[in-house]
Amino acid sequence: QLRLTFDQYETLSKKNILQVIRSEFSGDICSTHLAIAKMAINSAAFHAELLHRSMKGLGTDDDALIRIIISRCELDIKDIKNKDMQRIRMRLHHFQISLSLSFKDIQSINPKGH
């Protein structure tokens, strides 16, 4: 919803929403609005930027790095689980087909069941 709003705003005003936020706000409120806008525009890029910031310079901000990784894990774990379950179901289906074919091969070798 926000991304569509930002796109429409840029189309009508010919101004990028991030530039407008920087020009209209300052301090913590500016940082907060920028974070919300960046997250809405491209979540992956936003989190990549946060990761980069936590690791840049002489030292790593371990607390920030751990917080980012854990928060992404919590958000993505359901998607990962669903994808994994799909993969498991596909393997099971192929195994069932293979098993069925193997059983038919065995029956064809000994059709009387002896």
GROMACS elastic network, one bead per residue, 0.5 to 0.9 nm:
[ bonds ]
;  ai    aj funct       b0    kb
    1     4     6  0.53099   500
    1     5     6  0.62801   500
    1     6     6  0.87236   500
    1    40     6  0.82769   500
    2     6     6  0.60454   500
    2     7     6  0.85020   500
    2    37     6  0.76526   500
    2    40     6  0.60320   500
    2    41     6  0.76846   500
    3     6     6  0.50667   500
    3     7     6  0.61225   500
    3     8     6  0.85739   500
    3    37     6  0.79591   500
    3    40     6  0.56295   500
    3    41     6  0.52942   500
    3    42     6  0.85841   500
    4     7     6  0.50409   500
    4     8     6  0.61290   500
    4     9     6  0.84928   500
    4    41     6  0.88674   500
    5     8     6  0.51360   500
    5     9     6  0.60492   500
    5    10     6  0.86165   500
    6    10     6  0.61515   500
    6    11     6  0.85735   500
    6    16     6  0.79290   500
    6    17     6  0.62214   500
    6    37     6  0.83051   500
    6    41     6  0.81091   500
    7    10     6  0.51846   500
    7    11     6  0.62109   500
    7    12     6  0.87427   500
    7    16     6  0.85012   500
    7    17     6  0.84839   500
    8    11     6  0.50126   500
    8    12     6  0.62093   500
    8    13     6  0.84988   500
    9    12     6  0.52663   500
    9    13     6  0.58688   500
    9    14     6  0.76617   500
    9    15     6  0.75238   500
    9    16     6  0.79547   500
    9    17     6  0.73837   500
   10    13     6  0.52730   500
   10    15     6  0.50294   500
   10    16     6  0.54611   500
   10    17     6  0.67634   500
   11    14     6  0.55119   500
   11    15     6  0.77698   500
   11    16     6  0.89738   500
   12    15     6  0.81730   500
   13    16     6  0.83202   500
   15    18     6  0.86011   500
   15    19     6  0.71420   500
   15    20     6  0.69135   500
   16    19     6  0.53621   500
   16    20     6  0.63764   500
   16    21     6  0.88201   500
   17    21     6  0.61368   500
   17    22     6  0.86280   500
   17    34     6  0.88975   500
   17    37     6  0.77683   500
   18    21     6  0.51521   500
   18    22     6  0.62647   500
   18    23     6  0.86772   500
   18    33     6  0.87123   500
   18    34     6  0.64259   500
   18    37     6  0.71336   500
   18    38     6  0.78794   500
   19    22     6  0.51397   500
   19    23     6  0.62103   500
   19    24     6  0.86476   500
   20    23     6  0.50900   500
   20    24     6  0.60292   500
   20    25     6  0.84258   500
   21    24     6  0.52144   500
   21    25     6  0.58007   500
   21    26     6  0.84717   500
   21    30     6  0.64891   500
   21    33     6  0.69505   500
   21    34     6  0.67403   500
   21    37     6  0.89903   500
   22    25     6  0.56914   500
   22    26     6  0.68810   500
   22    30     6  0.64142   500
   22    31     6  0.86196   500
   22    33     6  0.89963   500
   22    34     6  0.77674   500
   23    26     6  0.78706   500
   23    30     6  0.89915   500
   24    30     6  0.80257   500
   25    28     6  0.87368   500
   25    29     6  0.65495   500
   25    31     6  0.85752   500
   25    33     6  0.85255   500
   26    29     6  0.62550   500
   26    31     6  0.75233   500
   27    30     6  0.54119   500
   27    31     6  0.64317   500
   27    32     6  0.87732   500
   28    31     6  0.50139   500
   28    32     6  0.60455   500
   28    33     6  0.85822   500
   29    32     6  0.50522   500
   29    33     6  0.61325   500
   29    34     6  0.84756   500
   30    33     6  0.52332   500
   30    34     6  0.60264   500
   30    35     6  0.85094   500
   31    34     6  0.51225   500
   31    35     6  0.60875   500
   31    36     6  0.86776   500
   32    35     6  0.51397   500
   32    36     6  0.63005   500
   32    37     6  0.86527   500
   33    36     6  0.51555   500
   33    37     6  0.61040   500
   33    38     6  0.85064   500
   34    37     6  0.50908   500
   34    38     6  0.59349   500
   34    39     6  0.83757   500
   35    38     6  0.51928   500
   35    39     6  0.60121   500
   35    40     6  0.85348   500
   35    46     6  0.77546   500
   36    39     6  0.51795   500
   36    40     6  0.61799   500
   36    41     6  0.86306   500
   37    40     6  0.51062   500
   37    41     6  0.60696   500
   37    42     6  0.86179   500
   38    41     6  0.50738   500
   38    42     6  0.60491   500
   38    43     6  0.69980   500
   38    45     6  0.79827   500
   38    46     6  0.58059   500
   39    42     6  0.54718   500
   39    44     6  0.79203   500
   39    45     6  0.79654   500
   39    46     6  0.55271   500
   39    47     6  0.79100   500
   40    43     6  0.62675   500
   40    46     6  0.88199   500
   41    45     6  0.87096   500
   41    46     6  0.84393   500
   42    45     6  0.54548   500
   42    46     6  0.61736   500
   42    47     6  0.87938   500
   43    46     6  0.50441   500
   43    47     6  0.62408   500
   43    48     6  0.85496   500
   44    47     6  0.52716   500
   44    48     6  0.60894   500
   44    49     6  0.85929   500
   45    49     6  0.61058   500
   45    50     6  0.86413   500
   46    49     6  0.51410   500
   46    50     6  0.63697   500
   46    51     6  0.87535   500
   47    51     6  0.61406   500
   47    52     6  0.85181   500
   47    68     6  0.74100   500
   47    72     6  0.84028   500
   48    51     6  0.50565   500
   48    52     6  0.61129   500
   48    53     6  0.86017   500
   49    52     6  0.50254   500
   49    53     6  0.61415   500
   49    54     6  0.85991   500
   50    53     6  0.51078   500
   50    54     6  0.61774   500
   50    55     6  0.87534   500
   50    64     6  0.83460   500
   50    65     6  0.81955   500
   50    68     6  0.74808   500
   51    54     6  0.51251   500
   51    55     6  0.63874   500
   51    56     6  0.86499   500
   51    64     6  0.80549   500
   51    65     6  0.62407   500
   51    68     6  0.70012   500
   51    69     6  0.83370   500
   52    55     6  0.52710   500
   52    56     6  0.59211   500
   53    56     6  0.52888   500
   53    57     6  0.83404   500
   53    60     6  0.87671   500
   53    61     6  0.84253   500
   53    65     6  0.89463   500
   54    57     6  0.86334   500
   54    59     6  0.86657   500
   54    60     6  0.58790   500
   54    61     6  0.50026   500
   54    62     6  0.73448   500
   54    63     6  0.85539   500
   54    64     6  0.59308   500
   54    65     6  0.56521   500
   55    58     6  0.83687   500
   55    59     6  0.68759   500
   55    61     6  0.62805   500
   55    62     6  0.81621   500
   55    64     6  0.89809   500
   55    65     6  0.74055   500
   56    59     6  0.70842   500
   56    60     6  0.66631   500
   56    61     6  0.85333   500
   57    60     6  0.72868   500
   59    62     6  0.86766   500
   60    63     6  0.87082   500
   60    64     6  0.86319   500
   60    65     6  0.77608   500
   61    64     6  0.54784   500
   61    65     6  0.61518   500
   61    66     6  0.86780   500
   62    65     6  0.50089   500
   62    66     6  0.59990   500
   62    67     6  0.84030   500
   63    66     6  0.53086   500
   63    67     6  0.60819   500
   63    68     6  0.86491   500
   64    67     6  0.50575   500
   64    68     6  0.61295   500
   64    69     6  0.86224   500
   65    68     6  0.52765   500
   65    69     6  0.62427   500
   65    70     6  0.85659   500
   66    69     6  0.52113   500
   66    70     6  0.59587   500
   66    71     6  0.83884   500
   67    70     6  0.52616   500
   67    71     6  0.59687   500
   67    72     6  0.85480   500
   68    71     6  0.52187   500
   68    72     6  0.61868   500
   68    73     6  0.85569   500
   69    72     6  0.52559   500
   69    73     6  0.61378   500
   69    74     6  0.86987   500
   70    74     6  0.61887   500
   70    75     6  0.86648   500
   71    74     6  0.51500   500
   71    75     6  0.62962   500
   71    76     6  0.85947   500
   72    75     6  0.50600   500
   72    76     6  0.58843   500
   72    77     6  0.81228   500
   73    76     6  0.51500   500
   73    77     6  0.54887   500
   73    78     6  0.89760   500
   74    77     6  0.54403   500
   74    78     6  0.78549   500
   75    78     6  0.70501   500
   75    79     6  0.81217   500
   76    79     6  0.52831   500
   76    80     6  0.61413   500
   76    81     6  0.85667   500
   77    81     6  0.59573   500
   77    82     6  0.85006   500
   78    82     6  0.60572   500
   78    83     6  0.85293   500
   79    82     6  0.50833   500
   79    83     6  0.61080   500
   79    84     6  0.84605   500
   80    83     6  0.51715   500
   80    84     6  0.60558   500
   80    85     6  0.85582   500
   81    84     6  0.50437   500
   81    85     6  0.60852   500
   81    86     6  0.86088   500
   82    85     6  0.50854   500
   82    86     6  0.62256   500
   82    87     6  0.86710   500
   83    86     6  0.50910   500
   83    87     6  0.62792   500
   83    88     6  0.86947   500
   84    87     6  0.50250   500
   84    88     6  0.61678   500
   84    89     6  0.85956   500
   85    89     6  0.60647   500
   85    90     6  0.85491   500
   86    89     6  0.51294   500
   86    90     6  0.62219   500
   86    91     6  0.87000   500
   87    90     6  0.51508   500
   87    91     6  0.62769   500
   87    92     6  0.86487   500
   88    91     6  0.50979   500
   88    92     6  0.61039   500
   88    93     6  0.85404   500
   89    92     6  0.50362   500
   89    93     6  0.60672   500
   89    94     6  0.86173   500
   90    93     6  0.50569   500
   90    94     6  0.62062   500
   90    95     6  0.85124   500
   91    94     6  0.51335   500
   91    95     6  0.60370   500
   91    96     6  0.85735   500
   92    96     6  0.60983   500
   92    97     6  0.86170   500
   93    96     6  0.50920   500
   93    97     6  0.62779   500
   93    98     6  0.85902   500
   94    97     6  0.50807   500
   94    98     6  0.60590   500
   94    99     6  0.84650   500
   95    99     6  0.59390   500
   95   100     6  0.84180   500
   96    99     6  0.50125   500
   96   100     6  0.59935   500
   96   101     6  0.85300   500
   97   100     6  0.50623   500
   97   101     6  0.61746   500
   97   102     6  0.85751   500
   98   101     6  0.51337   500
   98   102     6  0.61227   500
   98   103     6  0.86172   500
   99   102     6  0.50140   500
   99   103     6  0.61467   500
   99   104     6  0.86398   500
  100   103     6  0.51413   500
  100   104     6  0.62966   500
  100   105     6  0.86846   500
  101   104     6  0.50725   500
  101   105     6  0.61963   500
  101   106     6  0.87039   500
  102   106     6  0.62793   500
  102   107     6  0.86844   500
  103   106     6  0.50910   500
  103   107     6  0.62564   500
  103   108     6  0.86607   500
  104   107     6  0.50156   500
  104   108     6  0.61285   500
  104   109     6  0.87092   500
  105   108     6  0.51131   500
  105   109     6  0.64029   500
  105   110     6  0.88677   500
  106   109     6  0.52488   500
  106   110     6  0.64602   500
  106   111     6  0.81474   500
  107   110     6  0.51768   500
  107   111     6  0.50388   500
  107   112     6  0.79083   500
  107   113     6  0.69534   500
  108   111     6  0.52343   500
  108   112     6  0.89799   500
  110   113     6  0.56355   500
  110   114     6  0.65441   500
  111   114     6  0.78565   500
